Amino acid sequence: MEIVDIETMVSPEFIASAKPRVSPVASQIIGSEILKIAADIRAMVAGGKKVCNLTVGDFNSKYFPIPDYLEHEIDKALKGGETNYPPSDGMLQLRKAVQSFYKRRLGLDYPLESFIITGGARPVIYGTYNALVAPGDTVVYPVPSWNNNHYCNLHSAIAKQIVTTVEDSFMPTRAKLEGALKGARLLSLNSPLNPTGTMFTREQLEGICDLILEENVSRGEDERPLFLMYDQVYWMLTFGEKEHINPVSLRPEMAKYTIFVDGISKAFASTGLRVGWAVAPPDIASSMSNILGHVGAWAPRAEQVATAALLENDEVMDSYHQAMFTGVEERLRTLYESFTAMHNSGLSVSAIPPMGAIYLSVQFALIGKTTPEGKILNTTEEIRRYLLDVAGFAIVPFYAFDLRQETGWCRLSVGATSVAEIEDVMPRVRAAIEALK
């Protein structure tokens, strides 16, 4: 058999000289900023450098395994032959289990037609955009936030960013959104928020809901409504006196316009199992299901069967969460107290108290400082790189979440590290900051 030399045919020289080979949308999509940072970390670890990795929005199963009950139910489902295609909108028992779960835990009583099961929460976001947003439609979202810029690019939407501030815990407010929603098709919100770990107050979300309802009342009969995509995938991960709130419980009329994004990935440390769901008005859910059926975005059948059993067992869920939430909060609290101590001693760092999710927001106000080698830190990226190189401290600046101002704010994610690793790295971080002039 003659070997065909494909490498020459697709060489960089050929691609550079060829006519455009991808669509305009594909040509505008860029890779994840977080994955680029992860490449730096892998190279350092491969070279023998000790790194405390606070970049990944995931869990290390050594510290946060999935529930034993869930693992057992997956194994039982596989052995029971649950290995073929599931229904495109999800296994009936899981749709019913999520329906019951939402009624018991959130007080939301939706019809079964509102529930779609997907391969994690990302297909829900994609399906929401695809079902609602036409090319040229306006999508409003706050920054920092996760990946809305990329979903806007994928759907040729007009992105209208609302820059948030630490004074509002990086959450949007009615005052900031007023005017921005006029004629918009979709508002994308997330609470608890990735990347900040902060949450809406009741008053903040009530004001936004009222604004959405007012905007929809003002539209003519021939105008399409404004919808809210409410990503609450971290809603069970809240700390202290903080309480998750949702738009439909606050304003029942919002049920007409709200699409919930949710799943087991965060609350059960099950990111790799790929079980998520949408809860939406039935007409929107039907369109989303048709779209995602062509994509093949369904969750694995055995995992769906097992998740249904888990969501029906309150005792198992509560027991698991008691240990898991304690572990997450201990890590967040250890970081927060360390940075607060630095701040109180006069160093140019500050942190927001932990509220929810697996993230802590820390500001390294170090722009303009000079390293011992005489290099001036001019950008948040240079601060990130300095802390990684000198202290082995790996974090993600808010620019990875589309907040482009040079603020020094960064996301610290605790799901893949231990308290011991955090306690080990913090003296090195302090020494690195103290060394700046």
Secondary structure, 3 states (H helix, E strand, C coil): CCCCCHHHHCCHHHHHHCCCCCCHHHHHCCCCHHHHHHHHHHHHHHCCCCCEECCCCCCCCCCCCCCHHHHHHHHHHHHCCCCCCCCCCCCHHHHHHHHHHHHHHHCCCCCHHHEEEECCCHHHHHHHHHHHCCCCCEEEEEECCCCHHHHHHHCCCEEEEEECCHHHCCCCCHHHHCCCCCCCCEEEEECCCCCCCCCCCHHHHHHHHHHHHHHHHHCCCCCCCCEEEEECCCCCCECCCCCCCCHHHHCHHHHHCEEEEEECCCCCCCHHHCCEEEECCHHHHHHHHHHHHHHCCCCCHHHHHHHHHHHCCHHHHHHHHHHHHHHHHHHHHHHHHHHHHHHHCCCCEEECCCCECCEEEEEECCCCCECCCCCECCCHHHHHHHHHHHHCEECEEHHHHCCCCCCCEEEEECCCCCHHHHHHHHHHHHHHHHCCC
